[in-house]
Amino acid sequence: MIRNRCYLLMALLLPIAAYAAKPFRVTGTLHLADQPAWVHLYYISGGQKVHDSARITDGKFTFAGELDEPVKASLKCTYPSSGGKSFGGQFYLEPGNLTITNDAEEKMTVQGSLLNDEYVQLQQELAKIEQSANGQESGEVVAKHLQDFISGHPSSFISLDLLKVRTDYTPEQQEAIFAGFTPALKNSHAGKAFAAMLENVKRVQIGAVAPDFTEKDTAGIAVSLKDFRGKYVLVDFWASWCGPCRQENPNMLKAYNKYKDRNFTVLGVSLDESKTAWIKAIEQDQLPWKQIFHQGPQHASAEYLYAVRFIPQNFLINPEGKIIARNLRAEGLEKLDELLK
């Protein structure tokens, strides 16, 4: 599988069904949770980012709420008394009862959900493929495996979610495949969101006028993309929790220092859930350019407008406000020398 990007989406294996708003309950029993600890739950519901937290008591915690269809969720547990030790993972949150446990190696297990059982099964299949092949061959075999799954399962969430992250497909190819999905899948919240994203993808191709957006900076002051009109600006989508993003930051810093006197700057757009973690990462990586952070309806975010499916991802916008390049990373940042005219 591709390892140099942080994907924002996961795959889901089972066929989609119609969901009405129903309650969910997540209970957990965690190893080492006898220490003072908190567990944090992150997901998106109804276009809104949700962050819930619960104190772990006697090794146990509980979350409860309502959902009308499964959503990707992230769980993070912190042990303050153990020097910041933490663990976590991604899973599918859905109506019903889920149980989460971990072992001595902090491996998270989710029970009570066929969706999560099937997700684990898929990951195991992909891991076996990677173990049996190396390098480029492994990537090609995995890609073919996922492509076959998409074409063979037109009614499953996993097909939709895999399609979202297939960066080797053009928007037209994605649109054609999406048209072949079942009506129930296309009309789900996730399906409608993907259809809207496809329209956004078309609007952020090279040569298009960059969509304007407004987010808050580290001081809580509103910053708009239009504020940078007249300069070359590299809009960089990243997050403190994204390893490849943090590894790329030194390259970005080098490029910024090299070209900042050529009417060039960077605008960092964080996809963090935690403002504290975001600001800490900015300080640790010594990033001097303007940074903004989104809180509010998902459909109003820069991430949504630019159809960001993985990070790090960036867009170079010229002084006239048009997109002239995208995904300049590592050695690719040297292209700035010819792009900044």
ZADO-1210 file (C-alpha; in nm, 4 decimals, padded with zeros to 6 digits):
<atoms>
<atom x="00.0000" y="00.0000" z="00.0000" code="MET" pos="1"/>
<atom x="00.1064" y="00.3598" z="-00.0418" code="ILE" pos="2"/>
<atom x="00.2990" y="00.4621" z="00.2682" code="ARG" pos="3"/>
<atom x="00.4069" y="00.8205" z="00.2030" code="ASN" pos="4"/>
<atom x="00.0686" y="00.9878" z="00.2523" code="ARG" pos="5"/>
<atom x="-00.1714" y="01.0239" z="00.5412" code="CYS" pos="6"/>
<atom x="-00.5100" y="00.9173" z="00.4129" code="TYR" pos="7"/>
<atom x="-00.8177" y="01.0828" z="00.5577" code="LEU" pos="8"/>
<atom x="-01.0471" y="00.7947" z="00.4682" code="LEU" pos="9"/>
<atom x="-01.0782" y="00.4232" z="00.5390" code="MET" pos="10"/>
<atom x="-01.2435" y="00.1410" z="00.3505" code="ALA" pos="11"/>
<atom x="-01.5589" y="-00.0436" z="00.4521" code="LEU" pos="12"/>
<atom x="-01.6523" y="-00.3891" z="00.3281" code="LEU" pos="13"/>
<atom x="-02.0194" y="-00.4577" z="00.3825" code="LEU" pos="14"/>
<atom x="-02.3073" y="-00.3599" z="00.1509" code="PRO" pos="15"/>
<atom x="-02.4769" y="-00.0350" z="00.2405" code="ILE" pos="16"/>
<atom x="-02.8228" y="-00.0352" z="00.3965" code="ALA" pos="17"/>
<atom x="-03.0705" y="00.2369" z="00.4743" code="ALA" pos="18"/>
<atom x="-03.0070" y="00.3864" z="00.8180" code="TYR" pos="19"/>
<atom x="-03.2302" y="00.5961" z="01.0392" code="ALA" pos="20"/>
<atom x="-03.0849" y="00.7805" z="01.3372" code="ALA" pos="21"/>
<atom x="-03.0169" y="00.5158" z="01.5995" code="LYS" pos="22"/>
<atom x="-02.8200" y="00.5113" z="01.9245" code="PRO" pos="23"/>
<atom x="-02.4657" y="00.3838" z="01.9535" code="PHE" pos="24"/>
<atom x="-02.2729" y="00.2868" z="02.2632" code="ARG" pos="25"/>
<atom x="-01.8984" y="00.2288" z="02.2846" code="VAL" pos="26"/>
<atom x="-01.7575" y="00.0673" z="02.5980" code="THR" pos="27"/>
<atom x="-01.3907" y="00.0022" z="02.6542" code="GLY" pos="28"/>
<atom x="-01.1572" y="-00.1800" z="02.8868" code="THR" pos="29"/>
<atom x="-00.7952" y="-00.0755" z="02.8400" code="LEU" pos="30"/>
<atom x="-00.4589" y="-00.2136" z="02.9446" code="HIS" pos="31"/>
<atom x="-00.2592" y="00.0257" z="03.1677" code="LEU" pos="32"/>
<atom x="-00.5716" y="00.2352" z="03.2160" code="ALA" pos="33"/>
<atom x="-00.5343" y="00.2094" z="03.5930" code="ASP" pos="34"/>
<atom x="-00.3229" y="00.5213" z="03.5530" code="GLN" pos="35"/>
<atom x="-00.5107" y="00.8546" z="03.5330" code="PRO" pos="36"/>
<atom x="-00.6175" y="00.8635" z="03.1691" code="ALA" pos="37"/>
<atom x="-00.8575" y="01.0147" z="02.9198" code="TRP" pos="38"/>
<atom x="-00.9867" y="00.8725" z="02.5954" code="VAL" pos="39"/>
<atom x="-01.0826" y="01.0954" z="02.3001" code="HIS" pos="40"/>
<atom x="-01.3221" y="01.0116" z="02.0170" code="LEU" pos="41"/>
<atom x="-01.3178" y="01.2006" z="01.6843" code="TYR" pos="42"/>
<atom x="-01.5583" y="01.1671" z="01.3908" code="TYR" pos="43"/>
<atom x="-01.7686" y="01.3698" z="01.1475" code="ILE" pos="44"/>
<atom x="-02.1477" y="01.3573" z="01.1618" code="SER" pos="45"/>
<atom x="-02.3843" y="01.5711" z="00.9577" code="GLY" pos="46"/>
<atom x="-02.0930" y="01.7716" z="00.8209" code="GLY" pos="47"/>
<atom x="-01.9800" y="01.8640" z="01.1731" code="GLN" pos="48"/>
<atom x="-01.6545" y="01.7575" z="01.3353" code="LYS" pos="49"/>
<atom x="-01.7271" y="01.5869" z="01.6662" code="VAL" pos="50"/>
<atom x="-01.4742" y="01.5541" z="01.9491" code="HIS" pos="51"/>
<atom x="-01.5926" y="01.3701" z="02.2591" code="ASP" pos="52"/>
<atom x="-01.3859" y="01.2684" z="02.5597" code="SER" pos="53"/>
<atom x="-01.4322" y="01.0438" z="02.8618" code="ALA" pos="54"/>
<atom x="-01.2279" y="00.9827" z="03.1750" code="ARG" pos="55"/>
<atom x="-01.1189" y="00.6231" z="03.2221" code="ILE" pos="56"/>
<atom x="-01.2268" y="00.4861" z="03.5582" code="THR" pos="57"/>
<atom x="-01.1052" y="00.1460" z="03.6801" code="ASP" pos="58"/>
<atom x="-00.9811" y="00.0782" z="03.3283" code="GLY" pos="59"/>
<atom x="-01.3208" y="00.1418" z="03.1684" code="LYS" pos="60"/>
<atom x="-01.4870" y="00.4150" z="02.9630" code="PHE" pos="61"/>
<atom x="-01.8141" y="00.4724" z="02.7765" code="THR" pos="62"/>
<atom x="-01.9296" y="00.6856" z="02.4820" code="PHE" pos="63"/>
<atom x="-02.2897" y="00.7173" z="02.3643" code="ALA" pos="64"/>
<atom x="-02.4718" y="00.9073" z="02.0922" code="GLY" pos="65"/>
<atom x="-02.6764" y="00.8696" z="01.7723" code="GLU" pos="66"/>
<atom x="-02.5857" y="00.8080" z="01.4087" code="LEU" pos="67"/>
<atom x="-02.7846" y="00.7342" z="01.0945" code="ASP" pos="68"/>
<atom x="-02.5067" y="00.5436" z="00.9157" code="GLU" pos="69"/>
<atom x="-02.1528" y="00.4214" z="00.9919" code="PRO" pos="70"/>
<atom x="-01.8751" y="00.6813" z="01.0030" code="VAL" pos="71"/>
<atom x="-01.5000" y="00.6610" z="01.0304" code="LYS" pos="72"/>
<atom x="-01.3808" y="00.7428" z="01.3814" code="ALA" pos="73"/>
<atom x="-01.0485" y="00.7854" z="01.5560" code="SER" pos="74"/>
<atom x="-00.9840" y="00.6895" z="01.9161" code="LEU" pos="75"/>
<atom x="-00.6893" y="00.8252" z="02.1139" code="LYS" pos="76"/>
<atom x="-00.6080" y="00.7450" z="02.4740" code="CYS" pos="77"/>
<atom x="-00.3543" y="00.9425" z="02.6778" code="THR" pos="78"/>
<atom x="-00.1873" y="00.8426" z="03.0024" code="TYR" pos="79"/>
<atom x="-00.0637" y="01.1698" z="03.1592" code="PRO" pos="80"/>
<atom x="00.1074" y="00.9975" z="03.4503" code="SER" pos="81"/>
<atom x="00.3234" y="00.7859" z="03.2180" code="SER" pos="82"/>
<atom x="00.5049" y="01.0707" z="03.0471" code="GLY" pos="83"/>
<atom x="00.2518" y="01.1224" z="02.7686" code="GLY" pos="84"/>
<atom x="00.2193" y="00.7551" z="02.6720" code="LYS" pos="85"/>
<atom x="-00.0738" y="00.7087" z="02.4376" code="SER" pos="86"/>
<atom x="-00.2324" y="00.4696" z="02.1929" code="PHE" pos="87"/>
<atom x="-00.5171" y="00.4789" z="01.9464" code="GLY" pos="88"/>
<atom x="-00.6500" y="00.3752" z="01.6118" code="GLY" pos="89"/>
<atom x="-00.9240" y="00.4102" z="01.3552" code="GLN" pos="90"/>
<atom x="-01.2455" y="00.2113" z="01.3416" code="PHE" pos="91"/>
<atom x="-01.6041" y="00.2362" z="01.2208" code="TYR" pos="92"/>
<atom x="-01.8525" y="00.3905" z="01.4581" code="LEU" pos="93"/>
<atom x="-02.2082" y="00.2761" z="01.3910" code="GLU" pos="94"/>
<atom x="-02.5457" y="00.2295" z="01.5588" code="PRO" pos="95"/>
<atom x="-02.5391" y="-00.0523" z="01.8115" code="GLY" pos="96"/>
<atom x="-02.2987" y="-00.1647" z="02.0815" code="ASN" pos="97"/>
<atom x="-01.9227" y="-00.1764" z="02.0304" code="LEU" pos="98"/>
<atom x="-01.6535" y="-00.2950" z="02.2698" code="THR" pos="99"/>
<atom x="-01.2926" y="-00.1760" z="02.2506" code="ILE" pos="100"/>
<atom x="-00.9964" y="-00.3398" z="02.4221" code="THR" pos="101"/>
<atom x="-00.6194" y="-00.3322" z="02.3867" code="ASN" pos="102"/>
<atom x="-00.3391" y="-00.5721" z="02.4673" code="ASP" pos="103"/>
<atom x="00.0014" y="-00.5303" z="02.6308" code="ALA" pos="104"/>
<atom x="00.1402" y="-00.4016" z="02.2988" code="GLU" pos="105"/>
<atom x="-00.1374" y="-00.1407" z="02.2866" code="GLU" pos="106"/>
<atom x="-00.3013" y="-00.3060" z="01.9835" code="LYS" pos="107"/>
<atom x="-00.6663" y="-00.1972" z="01.9654" code="MET" pos="108"/>
<atom x="-00.9434" y="-00.4505" z="01.9043" code="THR" pos="109"/>
<atom x="-01.3058" y="-00.3604" z="01.8216" code="VAL" pos="110"/>
<atom x="-01.5810" y="-00.6180" z="01.8809" code="GLN" pos="111"/>
<atom x="-01.9539" y="-00.6229" z="01.8150" code="GLY" pos="112"/>
<atom x="-01.9332" y="-00.4919" z="01.4589" code="SER" pos="113"/>
<atom x="-01.9236" y="-00.6882" z="01.1336" code="LEU" pos="114"/>
<atom x="-01.8025" y="-00.3735" z="00.9616" code="LEU" pos="115"/>
<atom x="-01.4904" y="-00.3606" z="01.1747" code="ASN" pos="116"/>
<atom x="-01.4380" y="-00.7369" z="01.1439" code="ASP" pos="117"/>
<atom x="-01.4416" y="-00.7017" z="00.7670" code="GLU" pos="118"/>
<atom x="-01.2132" y="-00.3991" z="00.7771" code="TYR" pos="119"/>
<atom x="-00.9560" y="-00.5964" z="00.9761" code="VAL" pos="120"/>
<atom x="-00.9895" y="-00.8849" z="00.7311" code="GLN" pos="121"/>
<atom x="-00.9168" y="-00.6523" z="00.4397" code="LEU" pos="122"/>
<atom x="-00.6085" y="-00.5123" z="00.6098" code="GLN" pos="123"/>
<atom x="-00.4813" y="-00.8634" z="00.6738" code="GLN" pos="124"/>
<atom x="-00.5304" y="-00.9550" z="00.3086" code="GLU" pos="125"/>
<atom x="-00.3395" y="-00.6481" z="00.1952" code="LEU" pos="126"/>
<atom x="-00.0609" y="-00.7190" z="00.4449" code="ALA" pos="127"/>
<atom x="-00.0200" y="-01.0714" z="00.3031" code="LYS" pos="128"/>
<atom x="00.0059" y="-00.9282" z="-00.0479" code="ILE" pos="129"/>
<atom x="00.2759" y="-00.6869" z="00.0643" code="GLU" pos="130"/>
<atom x="00.4700" y="-00.9633" z="00.2366" code="GLN" pos="131"/>
<atom x="00.4675" y="-01.1791" z="-00.0764" code="SER" pos="132"/>
<atom x="00.5956" y="-00.9030" z="-00.3070" code="ALA" pos="133"/>
<atom x="00.8380" y="-00.6156" z="-00.2796" code="ASN" pos="134"/>
<atom x="00.8643" y="-00.2538" z="-00.3912" code="GLY" pos="135"/>
<atom x="00.6826" y="-00.1471" z="-00.7039" code="GLN" pos="136"/>
<atom x="00.5494" y="-00.4977" z="-00.7658" code="GLU" pos="137"/>
<atom x="00.3781" y="-00.4956" z="-00.4264" code="SER" pos="138"/>
<atom x="00.2137" y="-00.1614" z="-00.4997" code="GLY" pos="139"/>
<atom x="00.0860" y="-00.2826" z="-00.8347" code="GLU" pos="140"/>
<atom x="-00.0587" y="-00.6030" z="-00.6884" code="VAL" pos="141"/>
<atom x="-00.2324" y="-00.4117" z="-00.4098" code="VAL" pos="142"/>
<atom x="-00.3726" y="-00.1590" z="-00.6576" code="ALA" pos="143"/>
<atom x="-00.5091" y="-00.4413" z="-00.8754" code="LYS" pos="144"/>
<atom x="-00.6612" y="-00.6121" z="-00.5704" code="HIS" pos="145"/>
<atom x="-00.8413" y="-00.2953" z="-00.4668" code="LEU" pos="146"/>
<atom x="-00.9509" y="-00.2191" z="-00.8224" code="GLN" pos="147"/>
<atom x="-01.1063" y="-00.5661" z="-00.8503" code="ASP" pos="148"/>
<atom x="-01.2860" y="-00.5160" z="-00.5218" code="PHE" pos="149"/>
<atom x="-01.4345" y="-00.1852" z="-00.6332" code="ILE" pos="150"/>
<atom x="-01.5639" y="-00.3270" z="-00.9602" code="SER" pos="151"/>
<atom x="-01.6996" y="-00.6405" z="-00.7913" code="GLY" pos="152"/>
<atom x="-01.8791" y="-00.4694" z="-00.5012" code="HIS" pos="153"/>
<atom x="-02.0889" y="-00.1805" z="-00.6365" code="PRO" pos="154"/>
<atom x="-02.3055" y="-00.1673" z="-00.3230" code="SER" pos="155"/>
<atom x="-02.0416" y="-00.1594" z="-00.0481" code="SER" pos="156"/>
<atom x="-01.9017" y="00.1292" z="00.1505" code="PHE" pos="157"/>
<atom x="-01.5511" y="00.0009" z="00.0932" code="ILE" pos="158"/>
<atom x="-01.5869" y="00.0499" z="-00.2824" code="SER" pos="159"/>
<atom x="-01.6894" y="00.4106" z="-00.2284" code="LEU" pos="160"/>
<atom x="-01.4156" y="00.4805" z="00.0239" code="ASP" pos="161"/>
<atom x="-01.1477" y="00.3176" z="-00.1890" code="LEU" pos="162"/>
<atom x="-01.2609" y="00.5212" z="-00.4861" code="LEU" pos="163"/>
<atom x="-01.2172" y="00.8380" z="-00.2814" code="LYS" pos="164"/>
<atom x="-00.8472" y="00.7729" z="-00.2258" code="VAL" pos="165"/>
<atom x="-00.7553" y="00.6381" z="-00.5700" code="ARG" pos="166"/>
<atom x="-00.5306" y="00.9214" z="-00.6777" code="THR" pos="167"/>
<atom x="-00.4319" y="00.7265" z="-00.9904" code="ASP" pos="168"/>
<atom x="-00.7838" y="00.7782" z="-01.1283" code="TYR" pos="169"/>
<atom x="-00.8820" y="01.0943" z="-01.3115" code="THR" pos="170"/>
<atom x="-01.1982" y="01.2730" z="-01.1935" code="PRO" pos="171"/>
<atom x="-01.3695" y="01.1450" z="-01.5085" code="GLU" pos="172"/>
<atom x="-01.2750" y="00.7850" z="-01.4272" code="GLN" pos="173"/>
<atom x="-01.3970" y="00.8235" z="-01.0718" code="GLN" pos="174"/>
<atom x="-01.7226" y="00.9712" z="-01.1936" code="GLU" pos="175"/>
<atom x="-01.7782" y="00.6795" z="-01.4325" code="ALA" pos="176"/>
<atom x="-01.7154" y="00.4207" z="-01.1612" code="ILE" pos="177"/>
<atom x="-01.9359" y="00.6068" z="-00.9140" code="PHE" pos="178"/>
<atom x="-02.2190" y="00.6051" z="-01.1701" code="ALA" pos="179"/>
<atom x="-02.2104" y="00.2244" z="-01.1550" code="GLY" pos="180"/>
<atom x="-02.2706" y="00.2064" z="-00.7817" code="PHE" pos="181"/>
<atom x="-02.6116" y="00.1117" z="-00.6481" code="THR" pos="182"/>
<atom x="-02.8693" y="00.3876" z="-00.5856" code="PRO" pos="183"/>
<atom x="-02.8600" y="00.3174" z="-00.2116" code="ALA" pos="184"/>
<atom x="-02.4849" y="00.3736" z="-00.1984" code="LEU" pos="185"/>
<atom x="-02.4965" y="00.6858" z="-00.4152" code="LYS" pos="186"/>
<atom x="-02.7795" y="00.8330" z="-00.2072" code="ASN" pos="187"/>
<atom x="-02.6157" y="00.7715" z="00.1302" code="SER" pos="188"/>
<atom x="-02.4641" y="01.0695" z="00.3108" code="HIS" pos="189"/>
<atom x="-02.1198" y="00.9421" z="00.2149" code="ALA" pos="190"/>
<atom x="-02.2264" y="00.8958" z="-00.1459" code="GLY" pos="191"/>
<atom x="-02.3712" y="01.2453" z="-00.1743" code="LYS" pos="192"/>
<atom x="-02.0598" y="01.3910" z="-00.0138" code="ALA" pos="193"/>
<atom x="-01.8412" y="01.2087" z="-00.2658" code="PHE" pos="194"/>
<atom x="-02.0514" y="01.3378" z="-00.5569" code="ALA" pos="195"/>
<atom x="-02.0040" y="01.6912" z="-00.4250" code="ALA" pos="196"/>
<atom x="-01.6318" y="01.6275" z="-00.3842" code="MET" pos="197"/>
<atom x="-01.6062" y="01.5171" z="-00.7467" code="LEU" pos="198"/>
<atom x="-01.7486" y="01.8526" z="-00.8515" code="GLU" pos="199"/>
<atom x="-01.4919" y="02.0249" z="-00.6299" code="ASN" pos="200"/>
<atom x="-01.2087" y="01.8178" z="-00.7802" code="VAL" pos="201"/>
<atom x="-01.3044" y="01.9500" z="-01.1229" code="LYS" pos="202"/>
<atom x="-01.2861" y="02.3036" z="-00.9893" code="ARG" pos="203"/>
<atom x="-00.9303" y="02.2729" z="-00.8577" code="VAL" pos="204"/>
<atom x="-00.7525" y="02.1438" z="-01.1660" code="GLN" pos="205"/>
<atom x="-00.4450" y="02.3288" z="-01.2938" code="ILE" pos="206"/>
<atom x="-00.5558" y="02.6452" z="-01.4724" code="GLY" pos="207"/>
<atom x="-00.8680" y="02.6914" z="-01.2618" code="ALA" pos="208"/>
<atom x="-00.9282" y="02.9943" z="-01.0420" code="VAL" pos="209"/>
<atom x="-00.8534" y="02.8878" z="-00.6842" code="ALA" pos="210"/>
<atom x="-01.1680" y="02.8839" z="-00.4654" code="PRO" pos="211"/>
<atom x="-01.1544" y="03.1423" z="-00.1883" code="ASP" pos="212"/>
<atom x="-01.1926" y="03.0407" z="00.1754" code="PHE" pos="213"/>
<atom x="-01.1604" y="03.1929" z="00.5208" code="THR" pos="214"/>
<atom x="-01.0210" y="03.0216" z="00.8302" code="GLU" pos="215"/>
<atom x="-00.8758" y="03.1304" z="01.1679" code="LYS" pos="216"/>
<atom x="-00.5035" y="03.1693" z="01.2363" code="ASP" pos="217"/>
<atom x="-00.3182" y="03.0827" z="01.5582" code="THR" pos="218"/>
<atom x="-00.4412" y="03.4061" z="01.7182" code="ALA" pos="219"/>
<atom x="-00.8024" y="03.3413" z="01.6166" code="GLY" pos="220"/>
<atom x="-00.7973" y="03.6074" z="01.3438" code="ILE" pos="221"/>
<atom x="-00.9815" y="03.5354" z="01.0183" code="ALA" pos="222"/>
<atom x="-00.7542" y="03.4880" z="00.7160" code="VAL" pos="223"/>
<atom x="-00.8792" y="03.4574" z="00.3560" code="SER" pos="224"/>
<atom x="-00.6996" y="03.3221" z="00.0525" code="LEU" pos="225"/>
<atom x="-00.7882" y="03.6430" z="-00.1303" code="LYS" pos="226"/>
<atom x="-00.5641" y="03.8273" z="00.1175" code="ASP" pos="227"/>
<atom x="-00.2688" y="03.6800" z="-00.0732" code="PHE" pos="228"/>
<atom x="-00.3767" y="03.8003" z="-00.4176" code="ARG" pos="229"/>
<atom x="-00.0760" y="03.9515" z="-00.5947" code="GLY" pos="230"/>
<atom x="00.1653" y="03.6893" z="-00.4562" code="LYS" pos="231"/>
<atom x="00.2535" y="03.3319" z="-00.5361" code="TYR" pos="232"/>
<atom x="00.1146" y="03.1262" z="-00.2485" code="VAL" pos="233"/>
<atom x="00.1595" y="02.7555" z="-00.1847" code="LEU" pos="234"/>
<atom x="-00.1505" y="02.6375" z="00.0022" code="VAL" pos="235"/>
<atom x="-00.0243" y="02.3444" z="00.2094" code="ASP" pos="236"/>
<atom x="-00.2695" y="02.0994" z="00.3695" code="PHE" pos="237"/>
<atom x="-00.1131" y="01.9141" z="00.6632" code="TRP" pos="238"/>
<atom x="-00.1669" y="01.8052" z="01.0259" code="ALA" pos="239"/>
<atom x="00.0414" y="01.7577" z="01.3377" code="SER" pos="240"/>
<atom x="-00.0499" y="01.3861" z="01.3518" code="TRP" pos="241"/>
<atom x="00.0544" y="01.3187" z="00.9901" code="CYS" pos="242"/>
<atom x="00.4049" y="01.1684" z="00.9862" code="GLY" pos="243"/>
<atom x="00.4720" y="01.2310" z="00.6148" code="PRO" pos="244"/>
<atom x="00.3603" y="01.5936" z="00.6621" code="CYS" pos="245"/>
<atom x="00.6048" y="01.6465" z="00.9459" code="ARG" pos="246"/>
<atom x="00.8816" y="01.4831" z="00.7441" code="GLN" pos="247"/>
<atom x="00.8058" y="01.7187" z="00.4555" code="GLU" pos="248"/>
<atom x="00.8107" y="02.0340" z="00.6693" code="ASN" pos="249"/>
<atom x="01.1923" y="02.0744" z="00.6550" code="PRO" pos="250"/>
<atom x="01.1701" y="02.0690" z="00.2740" code="ASN" pos="251"/>
<atom x="00.8942" y="02.3286" z="00.2840" code="MET" pos="252"/>
<atom x="01.0975" y="02.5451" z="00.5190" code="LEU" pos="253"/>
<atom x="01.4006" y="02.5254" z="00.2901" code="LYS" pos="254"/>
<atom x="01.1884" y="02.6250" z="-00.0120" code="ALA" pos="255"/>
<atom x="01.0242" y="02.9086" z="00.1808" code="TYR" pos="256"/>
<atom x="01.3586" y="03.0559" z="00.2834" code="ASN" pos="257"/>
<atom x="01.4934" y="03.0199" z="-00.0700" code="LYS" pos="258"/>
<atom x="01.2003" y="03.1816" z="-00.2526" code="TYR" pos="259"/>
<atom x="01.0360" y="03.4157" z="-00.0001" code="LYS" pos="260"/>
<atom x="01.2043" y="03.7149" z="-00.1653" code="ASP" pos="261"/>
<atom x="01.0541" y="03.6236" z="-00.5034" code="ARG" pos="262"/>
<atom x="00.6975" y="03.7282" z="-00.4202" code="ASN" pos="263"/>
<atom x="00.6350" y="03.3826" z="-00.2733" code="PHE" pos="264"/>
<atom x="00.4885" y="03.2570" z="00.0535" code="THR" pos="265"/>
<atom x="00.3234" y="02.9511" z="00.2064" code="VAL" pos="266"/>
<atom x="-00.0197" y="02.9252" z="00.3676" code="LEU" pos="267"/>
<atom x="-00.0509" y="02.6250" z="00.5975" code="GLY" pos="268"/>
<atom x="-00.3993" y="02.4761" z="00.6354" code="VAL" pos="269"/>
<atom x="-00.4255" y="02.2388" z="00.9306" code="SER" pos="270"/>
<atom x="-00.6544" y="01.9371" z="00.9372" code="LEU" pos="271"/>
<atom x="-00.5921" y="01.8876" z="01.3077" code="ASP" pos="272"/>
<atom x="-00.8638" y="01.8150" z="01.5597" code="GLU" pos="273"/>
<atom x="-00.6600" y="01.9594" z="01.8470" code="SER" pos="274"/>
<atom x="-00.5625" y="02.3255" z="01.8325" code="LYS" pos="275"/>
<atom x="-00.3039" y="02.2647" z="02.1048" code="THR" pos="276"/>
<atom x="-00.1328" y="01.9874" z="01.9070" code="ALA" pos="277"/>
<atom x="-00.1411" y="02.2038" z="01.5939" code="TRP" pos="278"/>
<atom x="00.0295" y="02.5021" z="01.7593" code="ILE" pos="279"/>
<atom x="00.2841" y="02.2748" z="01.9271" code="LYS" pos="280"/>
<atom x="00.3778" y="02.1219" z="01.5895" code="ALA" pos="281"/>
<atom x="00.4197" y="02.4681" z="01.4335" code="ILE" pos="282"/>
<atom x="00.6615" y="02.5597" z="01.7132" code="GLU" pos="283"/>
<atom x="00.8494" y="02.2303" z="01.7017" code="GLN" pos="284"/>
<atom x="00.8954" y="02.2425" z="01.3228" code="ASP" pos="285"/>
<atom x="00.9723" y="02.6175" z="01.3333" code="GLN" pos="286"/>
<atom x="00.7287" y="02.7108" z="01.0563" code="LEU" pos="287"/>
<atom x="00.7327" y="03.0905" z="01.0014" code="PRO" pos="288"/>
<atom x="00.4528" y="03.1263" z="00.7473" code="TRP" pos="289"/>
<atom x="00.0851" y="03.1963" z="00.8145" code="LYS" pos="290"/>
<atom x="-00.1036" y="02.8981" z="00.9544" code="GLN" pos="291"/>
<atom x="-00.4815" y="02.8529" z="00.9704" code="ILE" pos="292"/>
<atom x="-00.7058" y="02.5989" z="01.1381" code="PHE" pos="293"/>
<atom x="-01.0647" y="02.5041" z="01.0571" code="HIS" pos="294"/>
<atom x="-01.3423" y="02.4715" z="01.3127" code="GLN" pos="295"/>
<atom x="-01.7026" y="02.4632" z="01.1978" code="GLY" pos="296"/>
<atom x="-01.9197" y="02.3005" z="00.9289" code="PRO" pos="297"/>
<atom x="-01.7177" y="02.0642" z="00.7135" code="GLN" pos="298"/>
<atom x="-01.8817" y="02.1867" z="00.3912" code="HIS" pos="299"/>
<atom x="-01.7408" y="02.5348" z="00.4514" code="ALA" pos="300"/>
<atom x="-01.3789" y="02.4271" z="00.5002" code="SER" pos="301"/>
<atom x="-01.0828" y="02.4738" z="00.2689" code="ALA" pos="302"/>
<atom x="-01.0328" y="02.0957" z="00.2902" code="GLU" pos="303"/>
<atom x="-01.3794" y="02.0431" z="00.1417" code="TYR" pos="304"/>
<atom x="-01.3459" y="02.3113" z="-00.1269" code="LEU" pos="305"/>
<atom x="-01.0168" y="02.1639" z="-00.2472" code="TYR" pos="306"/>
<atom x="-01.1382" y="01.8017" z="-00.2281" code="ALA" pos="307"/>
<atom x="-00.8456" y="01.7027" z="-00.0065" code="VAL" pos="308"/>
<atom x="-00.8375" y="01.3244" z="00.0184" code="ARG" pos="309"/>
<atom x="-00.4892" y="01.2751" z="00.1594" code="PHE" pos="310"/>
<atom x="-00.2135" y="01.4810" z="00.3164" code="ILE" pos="311"/>
<atom x="00.0385" y="01.6274" z="00.2635" code="PRO" pos="312"/>
<atom x="-00.1190" y="01.7961" z="-00.0378" code="GLN" pos="313"/>
<atom x="-00.0584" y="02.1437" z="-00.1779" code="ASN" pos="314"/>
<atom x="-00.1653" y="02.3855" z="-00.4508" code="PHE" pos="315"/>
<atom x="00.0504" y="02.6613" z="-00.5989" code="LEU" pos="316"/>
<atom x="-00.1550" y="02.9704" z="-00.6829" code="ILE" pos="317"/>
<atom x="-00.0203" y="03.2556" z="-00.8939" code="ASN" pos="318"/>
<atom x="-00.0662" y="03.6312" z="-00.8272" code="PRO" pos="319"/>
<atom x="-00.3804" y="03.6306" z="-01.0439" code="GLU" pos="320"/>
<atom x="-00.5386" y="03.3624" z="-00.8249" code="GLY" pos="321"/>
<atom x="-00.5063" y="03.0655" z="-01.0632" code="LYS" pos="322"/>
<atom x="-00.3792" y="02.7190" z="-00.9730" code="ILE" pos="323"/>
<atom x="-00.0566" y="02.6595" z="-01.1667" code="ILE" pos="324"/>
<atom x="00.0830" y="02.3468" z="-00.9935" code="ALA" pos="325"/>
<atom x="-00.0060" y="02.0968" z="-00.7237" code="ARG" pos="326"/>
<atom x="00.1614" y="01.8488" z="-00.4911" code="ASN" pos="327"/>
<atom x="00.5109" y="01.9963" z="-00.5019" code="LEU" pos="328"/>
<atom x="00.7096" y="01.7950" z="-00.2476" code="ARG" pos="329"/>
<atom x="01.0730" y="01.7099" z="-00.1730" code="ALA" pos="330"/>
<atom x="01.2747" y="01.7531" z="-00.4939" code="GLU" pos="331"/>
<atom x="00.9573" y="01.8653" z="-00.6693" code="GLY" pos="332"/>
<atom x="00.9763" y="02.1942" z="-00.4809" code="LEU" pos="333"/>
<atom x="01.2702" y="02.2827" z="-00.7053" code="GLU" pos="334"/>
<atom x="01.0116" y="02.3459" z="-00.9792" code="LYS" pos="335"/>
<atom x="00.9356" y="02.6697" z="-00.7964" code="LEU" pos="336"/>
<atom x="01.2481" y="02.8086" z="-00.9590" code="ASP" pos="337"/>
<atom x="01.0805" y="02.8003" z="-01.3026" code="GLU" pos="338"/>
<atom x="00.7240" y="02.8608" z="-01.1846" code="LEU" pos="339"/>
<atom x="00.7961" y="03.1832" z="-00.9990" code="LEU" pos="340"/>
<atom x="00.8299" y="03.4243" z="-01.2917" code="LYS" pos="341"/>
</atoms>
